Amino acid sequence: MNKKNLLKKFMIFLGLGIILSFIISTIYINFTKLPNSIDNRLRDYFFTLRGEIPHEDNIVIINIDEASLKEVGQWPWSRPKVSQLLKNLTNMDIGLIAFDMVFAEPDKSSPHKVFKKYGISRENTPNYDLILGNTVANTPTILGYVFEFTENKYIDKKAPQIPAIFIEKNKKLGDDFLLKAKGAILNVPEIQNKAYTSGFFNNIPDESGVIRSVPLIISYEDMIYPSLSLEVIRLISKTKKVIVNYDENGIVNIKLNNLTIPTDRYGRLLINFRGKSKSFKYYSAKDILNGSIQKKELEGKIALIGTTAVGLLDLRATPFESVYPGVEVHANAIDNILVGDFLAKESWVDGANIWIIFLLTILTVLLITYLPFWLNPIITLFLLGGTVFVLYNLLFTYGLVLNIFFPLFSIVIAAIVVTLFDYFYEIKKEEAIKKKFASKVSKSVMENLLKDIDNNEFQAEEKEVTVFFSDIRNFTNISEQMDNANELITYLNEYMEPMSNIITEYEGTIDKYIGDSIMAYWNAPAEVSNHADKAVTASLKQIKQLIPLNRKLKRENKPPIDMGIGINTGKAIVGEMGSKGRSDYTVIGDAINLGARLESLCIFYDSKLNISNFTKEQLKNDYTFRFLDLVKVKGKKKPVEIWQVIDLGEPEEELKKELELYHEAINLYRNSNFKEALEIFENLENYDKKTNKKIYQIYINRCKEFILSPPTNFNGIYEHHSKI
């Protein structure tokens, strides 16, 4: 393939890659639901593939588990019992306590509540809610609460008090990326109002019902509130002013003093889960209440109070498991922030994903286009594997969350489309080859060659063929009249085009063009019935085609064309011949050489179409013939008859009489009656409407020669001095 064609192919397939990239990018931008679900599942598989990883040991979970419920009693426990739990933890020098639960209703077992119900008035009646509230106030405790996102008239519209300032930087007017709450479910006032701070513990699953991220901040009544996890970190870092940084795509990060927490554009932290449930250290609440845990195990640690009890409905689905304690989700979030191994879905990630789509799509297209076809599945698998490897390492080594589905989708779609496109492109090329091939061979030969190109059907073999040679008369003189080579080629093509079409129309195979000459044959490689007739009929049609062609040439002030044709039928060697790098399907042998000699004698005999007796013997249709000569062929014992084919069918009356007289004279000549033959030949030569201007004079000269010097044992055979 030359440079021009290579460049053309490159531009076509590069354009295909760009178009595919635009289509896939459009799907990425506008049709997100199903692709995002698949993308999340793929990332879940990455977590499974990675397995569990180490975490800080300073986060523990105080578990209100089944054993605790069995020993202490069903939930909710009385507030003094919860208060005792907090006191015991504080006595063990716990660093911080955070509730993954809310005390939204008063303790119905509280004495002051019972006395009030029955109208009993007594001073200093214990208030269990207040007892817990006072304990919260005197212990390092962060309360939890829940935001609601649906309108409900029963939802409390009060908001918790947070001892911190939240500042939004670079936020454009009208931008609205934060989740917006409609109401809040807070702790009862006796508890809520005693707390130094609190944080929401909403774990919001995505569309597939899996917890993969947690909101760190939520907007409520135009104020920003922190999550339980963020509030734990804020207290540890002693931050009073929290900065929420924006760019044009949304939230970039949340900054607490010197700590920067990357989030997605909606202020959510993508959780780098440490493993399956129970990755963190769990302590049963009953053991804390019983004092059976040693102080050193909890000293200075962060304790999250939550539950794994099935009946308390705080179990979630995560990338690792479909049943995962909600409290451990917060433990993972806190540990992520403390360790700093964030999974960041940066605000610019959509642009990066689109660039990756373009890169992988175009790369796949070009690789599959220019590498061998058998490498296509290997290349596709290599690209898929390489992309998975890179995305996996970017996720867990650098914490960069890129789309997984669309890069893989781009590779697969590009591989499929370019393979199909390349297939049709090759078909188009094959059609172009066929078209070019069809100008040289018949359609049947072309189809067989293309179909059987890999088998041995076209190995050399001996086969009967009818061979055809044609030549333009006085071509040397014609070429000298042309002004330049281009004009000569155009002139020659005007002749070659219709002549070639006629050959292929009659199932002939064009072997080659030799200057102004055409070589063709019939009955190879495909069988051609009545191949001798088809060769002769095609030749007569070519001769007649000269009439309108010469009219056209005359109008263009170009020289007219005359031609000579030689046809022979016989055994020849046919098949692929040449070198490994360059070969042709062709025919060779004495029968082929004789066909060429017959064509060369057209001028000598003033004939446009010469055939041998071997061809004549196989003709089944009716033709008008003129016997020309009986000649000796080099290398052959038997002489060859040369016949002129004048036309199809029976001749007109005048021509018929001329031919009858001529053939009568030929019989006299061959029987050595030279004087009688001479008389007829002379009469024909003087005939005004004679149809051959040379043949009669040829035999007149021979008869006169033989009359003067009678030959002995004359057999009518003439031997040309030139090679035949």
N, C-alpha and C positions, 0 to 999 in steps of 0.2 A: 504494500500500500504506500503510495507516494505521500510526500509531506502535506500536500494540499488536501488529500482525502483524510489523512490522519487528523489534521486540524479541523476539518469539517465534522468528523466523527466526534472529536473532543468537544467541540462547541455544542453539538446536538445533545450529547449526554450530560455535559455540564448544565445546559439549559434544563434538561429533564430533572437533574438533581436540585436545581434552584426552585423549579416549579413544585416538586414534591415537598421541599422544605417549607415553602409558603403554605401549602395545603396542610401539612402536619402542624405547623405553627398556629394556623387558624383554628384547628381542632383544639390545640393546647390552650388557646386563649378563650375560646367561646364555648367549648363543650367539655366541661370539667368534671361533671359528677362521676360518671363511670371510670374515666381514666384516673381520677384522683383516688377512687376506691381501690383500683388495681395497684396504683403506685404505693398506697399505704400498706397493702398486703405484701408487696415485694419488700418494702422496708422492714416489715415485721419478720419476714424470712431472714433478712440480714441480721436482726437481733437474735433469732434462733440459731443462725449459723455462728454468730460470735460467741454465744453462750454467756455465762455469768462472769462478771468482772468484780474486782475488789472495791470496797467502799470504806469511807471513814467509819470508825467504831464509836464515834461520839453521838450517834443518833440511835435511840432505842424506842421501842414501841411498847406501851403499857396496854396490854390486851384484855379487854373485857370479853373473855372467851367463854366457851361452853362450861369449862370447869369453874370459872368464877361465878357464872350465873347459877350453877348447881349448888355452890357452897354459900354464896351471899344471898341469892334470891333473884327472881326475875327482874328484868329492866323495865322501867327506870328504878334505880336504887334510891333510897332516901338520901336527901342532900347531905345529912351529917356523914353518911358512909362515903360519899364522894369527897366531902371535906376532909375526912380522915385519910383518904387516899392521897390527897394533895399534901397534907401535913407530913405523912410518912415519907413522901418523896422529898419534901423540903428538908426534913430531918436527915436525909441521906445526902444532903448537899447537892441536890440536882441542880443543874445549871439553868434550865428553862423548861417550862411545862406548856404544852399547847394542846388544846382540846379539838379533836376532830368530831365534834358533836355539839349540839346546841340544847340548852335547857329552856325550851320555848314555853313550857307550861309550869305553873306553880306546883310544888310538891304537895300532893293531896293528903299525904300522911303527916304533914306538919301539924303539931298540936294547935297552933293558933288558927289554922285553917279548919280543923275539926271542931274546936270550941266555937268558932264563929258560925259554923254550919248549924250547931245545935243551940246557939244563942247563949253560950256560957261566956261570962266575962271574967277574966282573971288577968292580973298584972304579971308582967314578965313571962308571958307564955312564949315558949320557944318558937321561933320562926325559922324553919329549916332552910328556906331560900336565903334568908339573911345570913344564916350561919355560913352557908357556902359562899355567899358574896363576901363576907368578912375574911374568909379563908383565902379567897381569890385575891383580895386586896393585900393580904399579908404574905403571899407566896409569889414566886416568879412565874405567874400564870398568864397565858394569852388565851382568851376565850375564842370560840368559833361561832360563826353564824352563817346563814345561807341567804343568797340573793335569789329573788324570783324574777322570771323574765316574761311572765304572762300577766295580763291585767286581771286582778281579782279584788273585789271590794273588801274582802276579809284580810287582805295582806296589810301588814303593818307598814305604814309609810315613814316610820321613824328611821333615823340613820345612826349608826354607832359613832362614837367619838374616837378619832385617831390622833394621837399626839405627834403629828408630823405634818409637814407641808409638802404638797405634790405640785411640781411646776412642770408645765408642758413647754418644751423649747422647739422652736421652728415649726410649730403647728400652723398650717394655713387656715384662714377663716373658712369655715364650711366643711373642713375635713372632719370625718367622723369614723374612726377606725375602732374605737373601744367598744366592747360589749356594753349594752345599756340595760341596767336592771329596772324593773317596774316596782319593786318593793323588796323588803327584807324581813326575814324571820330571825329575830334577835332573841337573846336570852331574856328571861323575866327581868324587870328593872332592878330588883333587889340584887341580882347577880351582875347584870350588864353594867350598871352604873358604878359598881365597885371595882371593876376591872381597870387596870392601867391602859390596856389596849386589847384589840381583838382583830381577827382576820377572817374573811370568808373562806369556806372550804369547798366551794363548788368544784366538782370534777365533771367537766362537760365533755361527753363523748362526741366523736365526729359522726359523720353521716352513717358510717358502718357500725356505730355503737361501741367503738373501742376508744379507750383513753390513751391518747398519744401525746397530748399537750395539756397544760393547765394554764388558765388565765392568771397572770400575776397581778393585774389591776382591772377593775371594773368601774364604769361610770354610773353614778346614781345621783339624780337630782343635781346634775352638772358638777358633781364633786367626784374625785377619784379615791377609790378605796383599795387597800392592799389585800392580797390573799393571805391565808394563814402562813404559808411558806415564806412569802416575802416579808411578812411582819416579823417572823422569827429572825430572819437575816437582818432586818432593819434594827432590831433590838440588839443583836449581837454586835453589829457594826457601829452602834450608837449614832445612827443617822437621824438627823432632825429634818433634813430637806432632801426629798427624793426628786430626781430630775428624770423626766420622761422625754427622751430625744426623738424627734421626728425627722424624716426627709420627705421628698415629694411622693414616695411610695407608701408611707405609713410610719409606724413606730419602728425605730431602729434598735433602741436599747433602753434599759432603765439603770440609772446610776445612783448608787448609794455611797457617798463619800468617794473612796478610791476604788470601789467595786463596781464594775460594769457588767450588767447581765443582758446578753443579746436575746432579743425576742423576735417573733414574726411580726408582721405589720399590724397585727391586732393586739399586741401586748401579751402574747401567749408564750410560755416557755415550753419548747419541745423537750420532752423528758428522755434523758439517756438512761433507760432502765438498767438497774444493776443485775437483774436476773429475775428468776421466778419469785413467787411469794415466799416469805420467810427468809429473804436475802439479808434483811436486817435482824438484829437481835430483838426477840420478843420476850416480854416478861408478863406472866399472868397477873392480873390485877389482884387476885386473891392472895398471891404470894407477897405482894407489896403490903396489903392490908394485914397479913399475918406476921410481917416483919421477918420473913424467911430469906430475904435477899440481902447479901452483904453490901454494906455501904460503898465499898470501893468499886463495885460493879456499876454504880449509877452516878458516882460523884462527878460533878461538872458536866454532865451530859445533857443533851436535849431529849426530853421525853415527850413523845406524841401519844396522847390517850385516844384510843379508838377501839374498834371491835372487829373480830373475825367471825363472830357468831352469825350463823346463817339467818336466824330469825330477825336480826337487827338491820338487815338489808343494806349493808355497806360493802357490798362486793361488786367489783367492776371487771370489765374485760380489758386486757392490755395486750401489747404485742407478744408477750410470753405466755399468757394464760387467759382463759375466758372467765375464770373466777379468781379475782385478785383483790385483796383488802384495800379499800379506799384510803385508809390511813397510811398504807405503805407507799401510795402514790405521792403523798406529801413528803414522806421520808426521802424518796428518790429525788424530788424537786429540790429539797433543802440540801441534800448531799451533792447534787449537780452544781449548785451555786457555791457551796463551800470548797469543793474540789476544783471547780472551774472547767470541767470537761463538758462544755456546753454543746448541744446540737443546735446550730444556729441556722434558721431559715431567713437569711438576710433579705432586706427589702429589695435588693437588686437581683435576687435569684431568678425571677421570671425572665429578665433579659438574658441572664447567663444560660438558662435552659433553652431559650430560643436559639442562641448562638451554637449551643451543643447540638441541637436538632439540625441546624444548617450544616455544621461541620461533619457530623456522622453521616447524614444523608448523602452529601456530595462525595465524601470519602468512599462510602459504600458503593455508590454509583460508579465512580471512576475505577476503583479496584476491580469490581466485578466485570466492568467493561473491558479492561485491558489485560486481565489475567486469564489463563485458559479456563474453559468452561468447567472442567472437572474440579477446579479449585474453588468454585463458587460456594459449595456448602462449607468447605474448610475455612474460607475467608469470612463467611457469615458467622460461623461459630467462633472464630478467632476474635472478630469484632465484638460479638456479644459477650464473650468471656472477658475480653480486655476491658470493655465498658463496665461490666459488673465489678471487676477487680478495682478499677479506678474509683467508681462511685462508692464501693464498700470502704475503701481506704480514706476517701475524702470524708465519709460520714463518721468513722470511728477514730481516725487518726487526727483529722483536722476539724471535726465537728461541723462540717459543711453539709447542709441538707439540700441536695439537688434532686430534681425529678428523676426517678429511676425508670418509670414506665415509658416515657416518651423517647428517650435515647434508644432503648431497646426496640420500641415500636418503629422508630425511624429506620433502624438497621434492617429489621425484618421486612418492612414495607418497601424500602429502597431495593433490597435484594430481590424481592419477588417482582416488583415492577420493572426493574432494570433487566432482569432475566427475561421477562416476557417481552419487554421492549426490544432487547437485544435479539431475541428470537425472531420477532417480526421484522426487525431491522435486517437481520441476516436473510430472512425470507425475501425481503425487498431486494437485497443484494443478489440473492439467488435468481430472483425474477429478472433482474437486470442482466445477470450472466446468461440466463436462459434466452433472454431477448437477443443478446449478442451472439450466443451460441446458435440460436435458431436462424440467424442470418447465414450460418455456415452449414448447418445440418438440418435434417428434417426433424419434426417435433418428436416422432417416435424414437429416433436415434438419441436425441437430446435427453428425453425422459429416461431411457435405458441407461445412458451413461451416468446420469445423476443418481439413479436408483441403485445401480450396481457398481458404483465406483470402487467399492472395497472388495469385490469378489474377483474371480479369475475369468469372468466371461469374456473379457476383452484381451486375453492373452492371444498371441499370434497363432493363427490357424489357416489352413488352406480352405478356400471357399470360392464358389462361383460368384462372380460379380460382373456387372456391366459398367465399364469405365467410360468416362466422358472427358474430352478435351476440347476447349474452344479457344479461339484466338482472333484478335482484331486484325484485319488486313491492313497493310501499309501503316502500322502504328508509328513506326519511326518517322515517316514523313509527316504524320498528323502531329506528333509531339513537337516537331521542329516549327510548326505553325503557331504554337501556343506562346504567349508572351512570357509566362512565368510558370513555376511549378504548381502554384495554387490553382491556377486556371486549368492546368492539365489534370490535376487530381479531381477537380470538380467535374470536368468533362468525362473523365474515366468513371467516376462514381455514378453519373447519370446513366451510364451503360450497365455497370455492374449491378446496380440496385434491382432493376427489373429482371435481369438474367438470373441473379441469385434467387430471387423470390420464386421464379418459375421452377428452378431445380428443387427447392424445398417443397414447393406445392405438390410436386410429383414424387415426393418421398425420397428424394436424392440427398446425398451427403456431400457437402462441399469440402473437399480435401484441402485445397489451398488456392490462393491467388498468386500467380506468378507474373508480375507486371500487368500486361493486358490480357493474360490467359487465365482461364478457370479450369481446374481439375475437379471432377466430381465422380461419384460412383453410387451404384445402387446395390441393394441386397447385403449390406454390411453396415453396422454389426447386426441390426435387426433384419429379419427376413422380410423381403418385399416381393409380393406376388407379381408376376408378369413384369419383372424388372426391366427386361429388354424393351418391351413396349413403352413403359413409362419413360425410359431414357430417350427413346426416339420421339415420342409424342412431345416431351418437354423441349427437345431440340427444335422441332418444327415450330413450336409455339414461340421460342426465342427468335427464330428467323423472322416470323411474322411480326413480332414485337418491334423489330427494327424499323418497320414502316412508320408508325406514329412517332417513334423516337427520332428518326431522321427528319421528319417534318418539323419537330420542335427544334432540332439542332440547326436546321436551315433558317428558321425564324431568328435564331440567335447568332446567325452568321458564323456557325461553327461547322467544321468538316463533317460529312456524313460518315456513318460507320457501316462497314461490311465485315462479315465474320465467316469463319470456317469452323466446322465441328467434326471431330472424329470419335466414333463409338465402336467399342469391341466388347465381346462377352467371352469370359473364360475363367479358368482357375487362377487364383492369385493368393498371395499370402496377405492376410489382413490381421491387424491388431495394434497394440501399443508398441511403438518403437522409439528408441532414443535413449537418453541417459536418465538417471534417477531424478536429477533436478529439472530436466526438460524432456518431454516426450510428446509424441503425437500419435493419434489413432489414424493409421494410413494403410495404403495397399501398395504392394510391390509385386513384380513378376513380369514374365514375357507378355502376358495378356495386357498388362498396363502399358508396356512399351509399344505394343502394336497399336493400341488406341491413340497414342501420341503420334505415331507415324502416319496413321490414317488422317489425322487432322492436318498434318504438315503437307499432305498430298492434295488438299482441297484446291490450292492455287494451281497445281499442275494439271488437275482434271477439270478446272473451272466448276467446282462443286461447293455447295455450302454445307452439305452434310454427307460425310462418308461413313459407311458402316462395313463391317466384315461379314463374311458369310456365316460366321459363328453367331453373330447377333441376328442376322436375317432368319436363320433357321429357328430361332426361338420366338419370332414375332407371331402374334396371333391376330392382330388387327390387320385391316387392309390398308396398303400404302401404294403409292406410285413410285416404282423403282427404275433406275437405269443402271445396268451393269457397266462398270467402268474398266475393270482390268482383272487379270489373274497374275498375281505377282509372287515372287519367291521371297520368303522371309528368312532372315538370318537365324540359324539355329533350329529351323523347322523343316521337316522332310516334306510335308504336304504344302502345296501352294495356298495362298489366301486370295479369296475373291473380294474385290472391292466394289461396293454398290453405293450409288448415289440415291438417297431418299429425297424425292422431290416434294411429296405432299401426302397427306392422309387420303385414303379412299381411292376410288377409280379416277383415272385422268379424264379430262375433257377430250372430245373426239379428235381434235386437231393434234393435241399432244399424244394421244393414244396412237395415232397413225405414225407420227414421227418416231415414237419409241418402238413400234412394231418393225418399222423399216430398219431402225438402228440395230435391234436385237437380231434381225434376220442377217444383217451384214456381219454382226459379231459371230454368229454361228458359221457363216461362210469363212470368216477369218480364221476361226479356231480349227476348221476342217481343211485349212491350207488353200482355200479357194480365194486367193488374194486378189485376182483380177476382178472377179464378180463382186467381191466385198468392196474393192476400191471404187467401183462404179457407184454403189449405193452410198458410200461415205462421201463421195464427191457431190452427189446430188443433195445429200443432207447439209453439207457445208455451204452449198449455194442457196439453201432454203432461207428465205427472208425472215421467217419467224422461228428460226431454230432456238432451242432452249439451252444450248450449251455451246459456248464459243470456242472451245479448245478440243473437246474430245474427238470430234470428227477429223480434225486436222492431224491429231495424234495418230489415229489409225490410217489415215491417208499416207502419212510418212512411213509408217511401218509396212503397209502393203507395198508401196513402191520399193522399199528396201528389200523386202522378201521376194518381190518379182525379179529384181536384178540379181539377187543372191539367194536363191531358194534354200531355206534351212532344211537339214535332214532330221527326221523324226520330230517334226514340229508338234508341240503339245499346247500351244497357246499361252505359255507362261512367259512373262516379261520380267526382266531383272533390272531394277533401277540401279544406276551407278551410285546414287546417294544412298546413305544408310537407311534401310527399312527392315 
